[in-house]
Amino acid sequence: MSAYQNDIKAVAAVKAAAGSSWSAIDPESVARMRAQNRFKTGLEIAQYTADIMRKDMAEYDADSSVYTQSLGCWHGFIGQQKLISIKKHLKTTNKRYLYLSGWMVAALRSDFGPLPDQSMHEKTSVSGLIEELYTFLRQADARELDLLFTALDTARAAGDNAKAADLQNQIDNYETHVVPIIADIDAGFGNPEATYLLAKRMIEAGACCIQIENQVSDEKQCGHQDGKVTVPHADFIAKINAVRYAFLELGIDNGVIVARTDSLGAGLTKQIAVTKEPGDLGDQYNSFLDCEEVSAADMQNGDVVINRGGKLLRPKRLPSNLFQFRAGTGEARCVLDSITSLQNGADMLWIETEKPHVGQIAEMVNEIRKTIPNAKLVYNNSPSFNWTLNFRQQAFDNLAAAGKDVSAYDRAKLMSVDYDATELAQIADESIRTFQRDASAQAGIFHHLITLPTYHTAALSTDNLAKGYFADQGMLAYVKGVQREEIRQGIACVKHQNMSGSDLGDAHKEYFAGEAALKAGGKDNTMNQFS
C-alpha cells in the first residue's frame, strides 16, 4: 500500500475516533495535503539531500561519467523554475542540484544594495536564501501534485479507471523538486565561532553541503579578482571543524563540506604560520614565502624574520602589512591546501582557476590523488571566464602544435564574429560542449556548476525586451519575445496565477468550505485563455 493510501486509512481512523464533530473532514484531502508537504523542517531536507549527495559521490567514484551539475540562483523563484524545467525536459532531477552563490547574494540580496563579493553583505541573507529556495521548491511539489489530483478527480468522474490508475501511480511514485543545494559560506564571515553559528543556520534552513574558502574573512575577495589573501592551514582547518561540528550537532552526520582553495591566484598572506619543527604544516606554508636571506647586521627596525634551516630569512612585507608568496608557487600551494583539507575533515575540493583548462586542473588533481586517491572536485564553470576566447586560443595552440596552418587566424582577436564559421571555432565549441564530461573523466570533477547564470540571463532577456518595448515595438516586443514563446514552449509561468498558488488555494477553500467555497478559478478567470 502506498504512503498516500496509508495516510487516507490513518486519517480515517483518527476521524472515526474523533466522532461526529469531524464529519466535514475528508481523509483523502488530508492525504493530499500531506503529500504536498512532505518535508516539515529544513533539517529533514538537509538529511534527505545529504543522502542523495553521498549516493551520487559513491556512484561517481565507481564511474566518473556520472558527474553532477547545478546552476546558481539568487531567488527562490529562479531555483523553482530550474527544477520545473529539468523535470519537464529531462523527466528526472537525478544528478541535478542548485548552487547558492555568495557573489549573487552580495550583488542582489543585500540591504546595502549591490555589493562586490567581499563578505560585506548580511550573512543571514545566505541562510535566508536557502530557506527561500526550499520554500519555492516545496511549492512546486504542491502545485504539480495539485494538477495530478485534479486530473485524478476528473478521471474518476468520467469513469476512466485506466486513467485514474495511471494518475494514482504517478502520485504514489512522485519525484520531488527538492534537490541538494551547495551553499557558499564565503570564508566563514568571521572567526570559527562565527562560522559555526552561520553553518548551523544554513543547515537548519536545509543545506546539506557547505562550501568554505581559505581566504581571510576581513580581506575576502571574489575568486576571480586580484588581491586575494589566504590563511595558514591551521586557521582554515579550525573553520572546517566548525562546520563539521554544526552538522553533527544537528544530527546531519553525513553532511558534505567542500574546501575551496584560492591559492592559485592568491599571492598574499596576512600571517606567517606557526611552526614547531622543520617540515610541519606551518613550515610548509612558510616555505612558499618570498624571502631574502639576511644576517643580524642586515636587520632593520621593524623587520620580521624567520629562522628556517638555521638561516635567517626576511619575508617580503608590503605596505599593506601583508606578506608575499613567491611567484609561480600557486599550483604547489593548491595541491598542499587540497591534501591538507581532505586529511582534516573536508569531503571534496574546489580549486579556483583563472581559466577553464582540463589539462591544468588534471595536473593538480593527479598530484593530489597520489596522496588521496578518491579526491573529488566541485568546479566553477565561471562566467568570469571568456569561454569563447579561451577555447579558441586553446584550439589555435593545439592546431599549431600539430603542425597545422593557422596563418588565417589572429590569436589575439579570436573572439571576433568573423571566426564563428571557421573550423577553429567549431573545434573550440565542441571542446566547450564536452568540457564537463572531459574534466570529470580526466580531472576528478564530481560537480560542475555555473555560479552566476541567472544574473546574466536576466540581464540579457531584460535588455532584449526593453530595447523593443520602449522603441517602436510596444506590446509586440513582449508578446512575440515572451508570451508567444511561453505558450509554444509550454512554459508553466504563462499561467502565472497557477504558478503563484491560486489553484492550490482553490483546492484548500473547497476542502474547508465545501460547496460554499468562493474560488478564483471559474469561467471568468482569464487564465482559461491559456488552457
MARLO-457606 format. One record per residue (C-alpha): residue number from 1; residue in three letters; x, y, z. Coordinates in pm, 1 decimal, m for minus. Layout:
MARLO-457606
k, r, c1, c2, c3
NUM, Ala, X, Y, Z
...
END
This chain:
MARLO-457606
k, r, c1, c2, c3
1, Met, 0.0, 0.0, 0.0
2, Ser, 134.8, 343.9, m94.4
3, Ala, 205.9, 623.2, 152.9
4, Tyr, m92.9, 805.4, 2.6
5, Gln, m330.3, 515.9, 72.0
6, Asn, m178.1, 464.2, 417.4
7, Asp, m246.1, 829.6, 501.1
8, Ile, m608.3, 800.0, 387.8
9, Lys, m652.2, 495.0, 608.0
10, Ala, m475.9, 653.0, 906.7
11, Val, m672.9, 978.7, 889.6
12, Ala, m998.1, 786.1, 850.3
13, Ala, m921.6, 607.5, 1178.1
14, Val, m843.9, 936.0, 1354.7
15, Lys, m1163.4, 1087.1, 1215.2
16, Ala, m1371.2, 793.3, 1337.2
17, Ala, m1220.0, 824.1, 1685.1
18, Ala, m1296.7, 1196.9, 1693.7
19, Gly, m1665.3, 1137.6, 1636.9
20, Ser, m1932.0, 1334.7, 1453.2
21, Ser, m1771.9, 1676.6, 1509.7
22, Trp, m1514.0, 1581.8, 1243.9
23, Ser, m1774.2, 1482.8, 986.4
24, Ala, m1661.3, 1755.2, 741.0
25, Ile, m1303.0, 1623.8, 731.5
26, Asp, m1221.1, 1422.9, 417.6
27, Pro, m935.6, 1174.6, 479.9
28, Glu, m826.3, 1181.4, 116.1
29, Ser, m798.0, 1560.2, 123.1
30, Val, m572.7, 1532.1, 427.8
31, Ala, m363.9, 1268.0, 248.3
32, Arg, m325.5, 1508.3, m41.5
33, Met, m213.1, 1790.9, 182.8
34, Arg, 38.7, 1560.1, 347.6
35, Ala, 174.8, 1453.5, 9.6
36, Gln, 210.4, 1821.1, m83.2
37, Asn, 401.3, 1892.5, 239.0
38, Arg, 644.9, 1602.1, 250.2
39, Phe, 922.2, 1797.0, 422.8
40, Lys, 822.5, 1952.6, 753.8
41, Thr, 1156.6, 2111.0, 851.7
42, Gly, 1480.2, 2226.4, 696.9
43, Leu, 1666.4, 1952.0, 882.6
44, Glu, 1450.8, 1689.9, 710.5
45, Ile, 1554.6, 1844.5, 379.8
46, Ala, 1922.0, 1854.8, 483.1
47, Gln, 1918.4, 1485.0, 572.2
48, Tyr, 1727.4, 1383.1, 259.3
49, Thr, 1959.3, 1577.1, 29.6
50, Ala, 2277.2, 1470.7, 214.5
51, Asp, 2178.3, 1109.9, 148.5
52, Ile, 2134.3, 1192.0, m220.9
53, Met, 2469.7, 1365.3, m242.4
54, Arg, 2656.9, 1085.3, m66.7
55, Lys, 2497.6, 830.6, m301.5
56, Asp, 2596.4, 1040.1, m601.8
57, Met, 2953.3, 1075.7, m471.9
58, Ala, 2984.8, 697.6, m435.6
59, Glu, 2844.8, 643.7, m784.4
60, Tyr, 3095.3, 892.8, m926.8
61, Asp, 3381.5, 710.4, m754.2
62, Ala, 3271.7, 396.4, m938.2
63, Asp, 3206.1, 570.0, m1272.4
64, Ser, 3334.4, 920.8, m1349.7
65, Ser, 3080.5, 962.7, m1632.3
66, Val, 2801.0, 1011.7, m1376.7
67, Tyr, 2902.7, 1357.1, m1261.1
68, Thr, 2654.3, 1609.6, m1124.0
69, Gln, 2558.5, 1962.6, m1229.1
70, Ser, 2394.2, 2275.5, m1096.4
71, Leu, 2314.4, 2635.0, m1181.4
72, Gly, 2349.4, 2924.3, m939.2
73, Cys, 2039.3, 3113.7, m828.8
74, Trp, 1962.1, 3426.6, m630.2
75, His, 1586.8, 3391.1, m571.5
76, Gly, 1351.7, 3108.3, m480.1
77, Phe, 1153.2, 3155.5, m799.0
78, Ile, 1467.0, 3114.4, m1011.7
79, Gly, 1556.3, 2789.5, m837.0
80, Gln, 1199.6, 2664.9, m869.7
81, Gln, 1187.6, 2733.0, m1242.8
82, Lys, 1515.9, 2549.5, m1298.6
83, Leu, 1382.0, 2235.7, m1134.2
84, Ile, 1046.3, 2259.8, m1312.4
85, Ser, 1238.1, 2288.0, m1640.7
86, Ile, 1461.3, 1992.2, m1551.8
87, Lys, 1160.6, 1773.7, m1473.5
88, Lys, 980.1, 1884.0, m1789.2
89, His, 1268.5, 1825.3, m2028.9
90, Leu, 1476.5, 1553.9, m1860.2
91, Lys, 1196.7, 1376.2, m1668.1
92, Thr, 1409.1, 1341.5, m1352.8
93, Thr, 1609.8, 1556.7, m1113.3
94, Asn, 1874.1, 1286.0, m1074.3
95, Lys, 2227.9, 1432.8, m1053.7
96, Arg, 2097.1, 1791.5, m1079.1
97, Tyr, 2144.3, 2030.8, m787.1
98, Leu, 2124.0, 2402.0, m712.5
99, Tyr, 2414.0, 2629.7, m624.2
100, Leu, 2385.2, 2922.8, m386.2
101, Ser, 2644.8, 3180.3, m484.0
102, Gly, 2781.5, 3425.0, m229.2
103, Trp, 2859.8, 3656.9, m519.8
104, Met, 2492.9, 3673.3, m619.6
105, Val, 2378.8, 3716.2, m259.3
106, Ala, 2614.6, 4011.9, m226.9
107, Ala, 2520.0, 4163.0, m562.0
108, Leu, 2144.7, 4104.5, m548.5
109, Arg, 2022.4, 4030.0, m195.5
110, Ser, 2186.3, 4281.0, 36.9
111, Asp, 2000.9, 4562.4, 211.5
112, Phe, 2301.8, 4779.3, 126.8
113, Gly, 2229.3, 4739.2, m242.5
114, Pro, 2467.7, 4579.7, m494.0
115, Leu, 2796.7, 4486.3, m329.2
116, Pro, 3116.7, 4323.5, m452.2
117, Asp, 3195.0, 3968.2, m346.0
118, Gln, 3381.8, 4067.2, m29.3
119, Ser, 3163.0, 3927.1, 251.7
120, Met, 3018.0, 4269.9, 328.1
121, His, 2655.1, 4158.9, 290.1
122, Glu, 2436.1, 4045.0, 578.2
123, Lys, 2543.9, 3689.1, 647.5
124, Thr, 2195.7, 3575.2, 747.3
125, Ser, 2084.5, 3657.3, 392.2
126, Val, 2269.1, 3338.4, 293.2
127, Ser, 2064.8, 3112.4, 521.9
128, Gly, 1756.3, 3314.2, 433.8
129, Leu, 1803.4, 3237.5, 65.8
130, Ile, 1843.0, 2864.8, 137.8
131, Glu, 1510.8, 2868.0, 322.0
132, Glu, 1350.7, 3067.9, 39.8
133, Leu, 1477.3, 2827.2, m226.2
134, Tyr, 1333.0, 2527.4, m47.6
135, Thr, 1004.4, 2709.7, 13.6
136, Phe, 969.3, 2759.9, m361.8
137, Leu, 1074.7, 2400.8, m440.2
138, Arg, 818.4, 2264.7, m194.8
139, Gln, 554.5, 2488.7, m353.1
140, Ala, 648.4, 2341.2, m692.1
141, Asp, 573.1, 1997.7, m547.8
142, Ala, 239.1, 2115.1, m410.6
143, Arg, 140.6, 2275.1, m741.4
144, Glu, 235.4, 1976.6, m956.1
145, Leu, 63.3, 1730.7, m723.8
146, Asp, m246.6, 1952.9, m723.9
147, Leu, m259.8, 1920.0, m1103.2
148, Leu, m238.0, 1541.4, m1066.3
149, Phe, m511.7, 1539.3, m800.9
150, Thr, m739.1, 1749.2, m1024.1
151, Ala, m677.9, 1514.6, m1315.8
152, Leu, m745.1, 1214.5, m1090.1
153, Asp, m1080.1, 1359.3, m983.6
154, Thr, m1169.2, 1424.3, m1347.4
155, Ala, m1081.3, 1067.4, m1449.0
156, Arg, m1282.9, 923.6, m1162.2
157, Ala, m1583.8, 1139.1, m1250.4
158, Ala, m1561.8, 1019.0, m1611.9
159, Gly, m1536.3, 655.4, m1503.0
160, Asp, m1197.5, 621.2, m1674.0
161, Asn, m1046.7, 361.7, m1442.8
162, Ala, m732.0, 310.3, m1650.9
163, Lys, m652.4, 680.9, m1649.9
164, Ala, m728.2, 703.9, m1279.7
165, Ala, m494.4, 411.8, m1208.8
166, Asp, m215.0, 574.7, m1411.7
167, Leu, m256.2, 905.6, m1228.4
168, Gln, m260.9, 729.4, m892.6
169, Asn, 65.7, 557.9, m987.2
170, Gln, 219.5, 897.0, m1071.5
171, Ile, 109.9, 1029.7, m733.1
172, Asp, 242.0, 725.6, m547.2
173, Asn, 581.6, 749.6, m722.4
174, Tyr, 609.8, 1127.1, m733.4
175, Glu, 963.1, 1271.0, m761.3
176, Thr, 1013.5, 1585.4, m557.8
177, His, 1166.3, 1909.2, m685.8
178, Val, 1374.6, 1921.8, m366.2
179, Val, 1740.3, 1860.7, m454.7
180, Pro, 2075.0, 1925.7, m282.7
181, Ile, 2198.9, 2282.3, m258.3
182, Ile, 2571.8, 2351.0, m247.2
183, Ala, 2579.8, 2664.8, m33.2
184, Asp, 2859.1, 2921.8, m24.9
185, Ile, 2961.4, 3036.5, 323.7
186, Asp, 3246.7, 3250.0, 181.6
187, Ala, 3537.8, 3248.3, 427.1
188, Gly, 3306.9, 3191.3, 723.7
189, Phe, 3213.0, 3555.3, 793.4
190, Gly, 3447.9, 3584.0, 1090.7
191, Asn, 3625.8, 3355.2, 1334.0
192, Pro, 3549.5, 2980.2, 1371.5
193, Glu, 3265.9, 3053.0, 1618.3
194, Ala, 3102.2, 3285.2, 1365.0
195, Thr, 3148.3, 3016.6, 1100.2
196, Tyr, 2984.2, 2756.2, 1325.9
197, Leu, 2685.3, 2980.5, 1403.3
198, Leu, 2618.1, 3062.1, 1039.0
199, Ala, 2670.3, 2699.9, 932.8
200, Lys, 2402.8, 2597.6, 1184.5
201, Arg, 2159.2, 2849.2, 1037.7
202, Met, 2232.0, 2722.3, 687.6
203, Ile, 2184.4, 2357.5, 784.5
204, Glu, 1863.3, 2433.6, 974.1
205, Ala, 1739.5, 2601.0, 654.5
206, Gly, 1809.5, 2280.8, 458.5
207, Ala, 2173.0, 2293.7, 342.1
208, Cys, 2338.6, 1952.5, 316.5
209, Cys, 2659.0, 2085.9, 160.7
210, Ile, 2861.0, 2390.0, 265.5
211, Gln, 3150.0, 2533.6, 63.5
212, Ile, 3413.5, 2732.2, 250.2
213, Glu, 3725.4, 2904.4, 116.5
214, Asn, 4074.4, 2958.4, 257.4
215, Gln, 4082.6, 3336.8, 230.4
216, Val, 4086.2, 3571.5, 526.9
217, Ser, 3738.7, 3685.5, 628.7
218, Asp, 3811.7, 4057.7, 652.4
219, Glu, 4002.1, 4083.4, 322.4
220, Lys, 3798.4, 3829.2, 127.3
221, Gln, 3779.3, 3881.1, m249.7
222, Cys, 3594.3, 3720.3, m536.7
223, Gly, 3793.5, 3420.6, m657.1
224, His, 3836.7, 3581.5, m998.4
225, Gln, 3970.1, 3915.1, m880.9
226, Asp, 4308.4, 4030.8, m760.1
227, Gly, 4413.0, 4096.8, m401.2
228, Lys, 4326.9, 3755.6, m253.3
229, Val, 4483.5, 3675.8, 83.1
230, Thr, 4498.9, 3321.2, 217.9
231, Val, 4528.4, 3195.6, 575.9
232, Pro, 4760.4, 2931.9, 722.4
233, His, 4619.3, 2581.0, 716.2
234, Ala, 4557.4, 2565.6, 1091.7
235, Asp, 4318.0, 2859.8, 1066.7
236, Phe, 4127.9, 2702.0, 778.8
237, Ile, 4109.7, 2360.5, 945.0
238, Ala, 3951.4, 2522.6, 1250.5
239, Lys, 3670.0, 2652.5, 1028.8
240, Ile, 3626.8, 2315.8, 858.8
241, Asn, 3594.5, 2167.1, 1207.6
242, Ala, 3339.1, 2434.8, 1298.7
243, Val, 3120.5, 2337.3, 1003.3
244, Arg, 3151.9, 1966.6, 1085.0
245, Tyr, 3053.2, 2029.0, 1446.8
246, Ala, 2746.6, 2218.5, 1322.9
247, Phe, 2642.5, 1925.0, 1105.2
248, Leu, 2697.0, 1674.9, 1388.0
249, Glu, 2517.1, 1885.6, 1649.1
250, Leu, 2210.1, 1898.7, 1426.5
251, Gly, 2219.3, 1526.6, 1350.1
252, Ile, 2326.8, 1550.1, 984.2
253, Asp, 2614.5, 1309.4, 1029.6
254, Asn, 2679.1, 1276.1, 656.3
255, Gly, 2674.0, 1647.4, 572.5
256, Val, 2917.5, 1744.6, 298.0
257, Ile, 3197.6, 2002.4, 326.9
258, Val, 3365.6, 2144.9, 17.1
259, Ala, 3702.9, 2305.2, 90.8
260, Arg, 3792.4, 2571.7, m160.6
261, Thr, 4145.9, 2691.4, m222.3
262, Asp, 4209.9, 3027.2, m384.0
263, Ser, 4585.6, 2982.8, m369.4
264, Leu, 4632.5, 2961.4, m745.9
265, Gly, 4552.0, 3330.4, m780.3
266, Ala, 4630.7, 3442.8, m425.0
267, Gly, 4981.1, 3580.3, m388.9
268, Leu, 4943.6, 3717.6, m37.8
269, Thr, 4908.6, 3602.5, 320.8
270, Lys, 4827.2, 3802.5, 631.7
271, Gln, 5008.3, 3570.8, 869.0
272, Ile, 5327.2, 3374.5, 894.7
273, Ala, 5221.8, 3027.0, 1003.9
274, Val, 5315.4, 2885.3, 1342.2
275, Thr, 5575.4, 2611.2, 1302.9
276, Lys, 5725.7, 2387.6, 1570.4
277, Glu, 5960.6, 2168.7, 1370.1
278, Pro, 6104.0, 2152.9, 1019.0
279, Gly, 5863.6, 2008.1, 763.7
280, Asp, 5547.1, 2050.3, 963.9
281, Leu, 5241.1, 2210.8, 806.3
282, Gly, 5328.1, 2561.5, 922.0
283, Asp, 5681.6, 2524.2, 790.7
284, Gln, 5548.6, 2405.2, 452.9
285, Tyr, 5319.4, 2708.7, 431.9
286, Asn, 5604.6, 2944.1, 515.8
287, Ser, 5833.0, 2775.4, 261.9
288, Phe, 5638.5, 2946.6, m16.8
289, Leu, 5701.8, 3297.1, 120.7
290, Asp, 5908.4, 3533.8, m89.2
291, Cys, 6210.9, 3579.8, 136.1
292, Glu, 6565.8, 3702.9, 126.1
293, Glu, 6844.4, 3569.0, 345.1
294, Val, 6977.3, 3824.4, 594.5
295, Ser, 7226.6, 3844.3, 878.5
296, Ala, 7169.6, 4008.0, 1212.9
297, Ala, 7360.8, 4308.6, 1086.4
298, Asp, 7123.3, 4343.8, 789.0
299, Met, 6812.0, 4364.2, 1002.3
300, Gln, 6629.6, 4696.2, 1015.2
301, Asn, 6383.1, 4847.8, 1257.9
302, Gly, 6051.0, 4660.0, 1247.0
303, Asp, 6178.6, 4370.4, 1037.3
304, Val, 6007.2, 4033.6, 1066.4
305, Val, 6241.8, 3740.2, 1016.6
306, Ile, 6203.8, 3366.4, 1036.2
307, Asn, 6462.2, 3100.7, 1114.3
308, Arg, 6448.9, 2826.3, 855.9
309, Gly, 6713.5, 2555.8, 847.5
310, Gly, 6948.3, 2768.7, 1052.4
311, Lys, 6916.7, 3064.4, 814.8
312, Leu, 6757.9, 3397.2, 889.4
313, Leu, 6503.0, 3483.2, 621.1
314, Arg, 6320.2, 3812.5, 583.5
315, Pro, 5977.8, 3765.4, 415.9
316, Lys, 5882.9, 4038.3, 172.3
317, Arg, 5630.2, 4257.6, 352.2
318, Leu, 5413.9, 4502.4, 159.1
319, Pro, 5293.7, 4847.5, 274.5
320, Ser, 4957.5, 4679.5, 345.0
321, Asn, 5140.3, 4470.1, 611.5
322, Leu, 5074.2, 4157.8, 404.4
323, Phe, 5341.0, 3905.7, 312.8
324, Gln, 5402.6, 3791.9, m42.0
325, Phe, 5440.2, 3439.2, m179.6
326, Arg, 5697.2, 3357.0, m444.1
327, Ala, 5569.4, 3382.3, m798.6
328, Gly, 5490.4, 3050.3, m965.2
329, Thr, 5404.7, 2864.1, m643.2
330, Gly, 5026.8, 2875.1, m683.2
331, Glu, 4975.0, 2521.7, m813.1
332, Ala, 5200.3, 2367.6, m546.6
333, Arg, 5012.6, 2561.2, m277.2
334, Cys, 4679.1, 2442.3, m419.1
335, Val, 4797.6, 2082.1, m400.3
336, Leu, 4913.8, 2123.6, m39.7
337, Asp, 4590.4, 2302.8, 53.3
338, Ser, 4379.7, 2030.1, m104.3
339, Ile, 4558.5, 1737.7, 56.3
340, Thr, 4555.3, 1910.5, 394.3
341, Ser, 4181.7, 1986.2, 374.9
342, Leu, 4089.3, 1630.1, 277.1
343, Gln, 4307.0, 1492.7, 556.4
344, Asn, 4134.5, 1720.9, 805.9
345, Gly, 3760.6, 1679.0, 757.5
346, Ala, 3669.6, 1811.1, 413.3
347, Asp, 3485.7, 1580.2, 173.2
348, Met, 3556.3, 1749.8, m158.1
349, Leu, 3768.8, 2022.9, m309.9
350, Trp, 3713.1, 2340.2, m506.6
351, Ile, 4018.1, 2478.0, m685.3
352, Glu, 3951.5, 2825.8, m819.7
353, Thr, 4129.9, 2869.7, m1151.1
354, Glu, 4185.6, 3162.1, m1385.6
355, Lys, 4070.0, 2974.7, m1696.2
356, Pro, 3877.3, 2657.1, m1786.5
357, His, 4156.6, 2420.6, m1890.7
358, Val, 4123.4, 2045.6, m1838.9
359, Gly, 4498.2, 1988.5, m1850.6
360, Gln, 4573.6, 2247.0, m1582.5
361, Ile, 4311.6, 2106.4, m1345.7
362, Ala, 4413.7, 1746.5, m1413.2
363, Glu, 4777.6, 1821.2, m1337.5
364, Met, 4689.8, 1939.3, m986.9
365, Val, 4435.8, 1663.1, m924.5
366, Asn, 4684.1, 1394.5, m1029.0
367, Glu, 4927.2, 1526.6, m767.4
368, Ile, 4655.3, 1532.5, m501.6
369, Arg, 4544.8, 1178.1, m588.1
370, Lys, 4892.2, 1043.6, m521.5
371, Thr, 4800.9, 1100.2, m155.4
372, Ile, 4417.9, 1096.3, m164.5
373, Pro, 4318.8, 851.8, m442.3
374, Asn, 3946.5, 936.2, m442.3
375, Ala, 3986.1, 1315.1, m429.0
376, Lys, 3690.4, 1484.2, m598.7
377, Leu, 3627.4, 1840.4, m706.6
378, Val, 3343.8, 2085.4, m731.8
379, Tyr, 3434.8, 2313.7, m1022.7
380, Asn, 3320.8, 2663.5, m1105.2
381, Asn, 3236.0, 2687.6, m1477.9
382, Ser, 3250.5, 3058.7, m1423.4
383, Pro, 3101.4, 3341.9, m1633.2
384, Ser, 3416.1, 3528.9, m1527.4
385, Phe, 3596.1, 3327.2, m1796.6
386, Asn, 3567.9, 3432.4, m2158.7
387, Trp, 3484.8, 3079.6, m2271.0
388, Thr, 3480.4, 3159.4, m2642.0
389, Leu, 3820.8, 3328.4, m2641.0
390, Asn, 3982.4, 3074.5, m2407.0
391, Phe, 3876.8, 2772.1, m2606.8
392, Arg, 3951.9, 2929.3, m2942.9
393, Gln, 4300.4, 3006.0, m2817.4
394, Gln, 4335.9, 2650.1, m2691.1
395, Ala, 4222.3, 2522.0, m3030.8
396, Phe, 4469.3, 2757.4, m3203.8
397, Asp, 4755.4, 2634.2, m2985.7
398, Asn, 4664.1, 2267.2, m3039.8
399, Leu, 4641.6, 2310.2, m3417.0
400, Ala, 4974.0, 2492.6, m3423.0
401, Ala, 5137.5, 2224.1, m3208.9
402, Ala, 5007.5, 1960.2, m3450.8
403, Gly, 5174.4, 2141.8, m3738.4
404, Lys, 4850.6, 2272.7, m3892.7
405, Asp, 4842.8, 2601.4, m4083.3
406, Val, 4693.8, 2869.2, m3854.5
407, Ser, 4802.5, 3169.7, m4057.4
408, Ala, 4438.6, 3259.5, m4131.2
409, Tyr, 4381.1, 3338.9, m3761.7
410, Asp, 4489.7, 3623.8, m3538.0
411, Arg, 4526.6, 3460.9, m3194.7
412, Ala, 4469.3, 3792.0, m3014.9
413, Lys, 4137.4, 3854.7, m3194.9
414, Leu, 3977.4, 3509.9, m3196.7
415, Met, 3666.5, 3638.6, m3017.9
416, Ser, 3565.4, 3813.1, m3341.1
417, Val, 3239.8, 3710.1, m3508.6
418, Asp, 3445.0, 3679.3, m3826.7
419, Tyr, 3574.3, 3346.8, m3698.1
420, Asp, 3236.4, 3199.5, m3599.4
421, Ala, 3201.3, 2978.7, m3909.2
422, Thr, 3561.3, 2857.2, m3915.9
423, Glu, 3694.6, 2511.6, m3841.7
424, Leu, 3881.7, 2650.2, m3541.8
425, Ala, 3560.8, 2790.5, m3391.8
426, Gln, 3382.6, 2458.5, m3445.2
427, Ile, 3664.6, 2272.2, m3272.0
428, Ala, 3650.1, 2520.6, m2982.8
429, Asp, 3271.7, 2492.9, m2946.8
430, Glu, 3289.7, 2114.5, m2940.5
431, Ser, 3551.9, 2136.3, m2664.5
432, Ile, 3322.4, 2369.6, m2469.4
433, Arg, 3032.8, 2126.2, m2516.7
434, Thr, 3234.5, 1832.4, m2384.5
435, Phe, 3430.7, 2026.5, m2122.2
436, Gln, 3230.5, 1895.2, m1826.8
437, Arg, 3240.8, 1535.8, m1947.9
438, Asp, 3613.5, 1557.0, m2026.5
439, Ala, 3703.4, 1728.8, m1700.0
440, Ser, 3504.4, 1478.8, m1494.7
441, Ala, 3680.6, 1187.6, m1662.6
442, Gln, 4030.7, 1335.6, m1662.9
443, Ala, 4041.0, 1579.1, m1370.6
444, Gly, 3825.4, 1429.6, m1094.5
445, Ile, 3540.8, 1680.8, m1115.7
446, Phe, 3231.7, 1538.2, m946.0
447, His, 3019.2, 1850.5, m969.9
448, His, 3005.2, 2121.1, m1233.9
449, Leu, 2828.6, 2446.1, m1156.6
450, Ile, 2781.8, 2785.6, m1313.8
451, Thr, 2788.1, 3043.5, m1036.8
452, Leu, 2604.9, 3336.4, m1194.4
453, Pro, 2398.3, 3215.4, m1491.3
454, Thr, 2067.7, 3374.9, m1399.2
455, Tyr, 2232.6, 3709.6, m1324.2
456, His, 2338.2, 3714.7, m1687.8
457, Thr, 2023.4, 3561.2, m1837.6
458, Ala, 1806.3, 3812.9, m1651.2
459, Ala, 2018.1, 4098.6, m1785.5
460, Leu, 2013.0, 3967.4, m2143.0
461, Ser, 1639.5, 3892.1, m2157.6
462, Thr, 1552.3, 4224.9, m1995.2
463, Asp, 1771.7, 4410.8, m2241.4
464, Asn, 1604.2, 4237.9, m2536.0
465, Leu, 1256.9, 4319.0, m2404.6
466, Ala, 1334.8, 4681.6, m2314.1
467, Lys, 1500.8, 4776.3, m2642.2
468, Gly, 1189.5, 4672.7, m2834.8
469, Tyr, 916.6, 4772.4, m2591.8
470, Phe, 1041.4, 5126.0, m2534.2
471, Ala, 1124.5, 5179.5, m2901.0
472, Asp, 877.3, 5107.6, m3182.5
473, Gln, 764.3, 4753.9, m3098.0
474, Gly, 545.6, 4826.7, m2795.2
475, Met, 348.8, 4520.3, m2683.3
476, Leu, 473.8, 4316.4, m2976.9
477, Ala, 815.2, 4306.1, m2809.3
478, Tyr, 655.5, 4132.8, m2510.5
479, Val, 406.3, 3918.5, m2699.9
480, Lys, 649.5, 3792.4, m2964.2
481, Gly, 956.7, 3767.2, m2748.0
482, Val, 797.6, 3638.5, m2427.7
483, Gln, 433.8, 3530.5, m2415.4
484, Arg, 411.0, 3360.1, m2752.6
485, Glu, 724.3, 3162.1, m2673.6
486, Glu, 592.0, 3070.6, m2329.0
487, Ile, 277.3, 2928.2, m2488.0
488, Arg, 457.8, 2740.5, m2763.7
489, Gln, 729.7, 2602.0, m2539.7
490, Gly, 488.8, 2503.0, m2263.4
491, Ile, 640.3, 2730.1, m2000.0
492, Ala, 429.1, 2685.6, m1687.5
493, Cys, 462.6, 3051.5, m1590.3
494, Val, 238.7, 3160.4, m1878.3
495, Lys, m34.8, 3064.4, m1629.0
496, His, 114.4, 3294.5, m1368.0
497, Gln, m192.4, 3275.0, m1139.1
498, Asn, m150.0, 2899.6, m1116.7
499, Met, 223.2, 2936.2, m1051.6
500, Ser, 156.5, 3175.5, m765.9
501, Gly, m67.1, 2919.8, m594.5
502, Ser, m416.0, 3034.3, m692.9
503, Asp, m539.5, 2685.0, m782.7
504, Leu, m382.5, 2543.7, m466.3
505, Gly, m580.5, 2799.5, m270.2
506, Asp, m899.2, 2699.4, m452.9
507, Ala, m845.3, 2335.1, m358.7
508, His, m798.9, 2429.0, 5.6
509, Lys, m1107.4, 2651.6, 0.5
510, Glu, m1307.0, 2354.2, m124.5
511, Tyr, m1163.0, 2130.9, 148.7
512, Phe, m1250.3, 2387.2, 414.5
513, Ala, m1587.2, 2520.5, 295.7
514, Gly, m1721.5, 2264.9, 50.4
515, Glu, m1981.6, 2398.1, m193.5
516, Ala, m1971.5, 2739.6, m24.2
517, Ala, m1611.6, 2798.0, m134.5
518, Leu, m1554.5, 3118.3, m332.2
519, Lys, m1296.6, 3008.5, m587.3
520, Ala, m1083.9, 3215.0, m824.6
521, Gly, m1061.6, 2956.7, m1099.1
522, Gly, m1408.0, 2989.8, m1251.0
523, Lys, m1517.8, 3058.7, m1608.5
524, Asp, m1426.5, 3428.6, m1587.2
525, Asn, m1062.7, 3365.0, m1494.1
526, Thr, m856.0, 3493.8, m1787.8
527, Met, m600.9, 3216.8, m1730.6
528, Asn, m850.3, 2995.2, m1916.0
529, Gln, m723.3, 3160.8, m2234.3
530, Phe, m405.2, 2955.1, m2193.7
531, Ser, m570.0, 2615.5, m2149.9
END
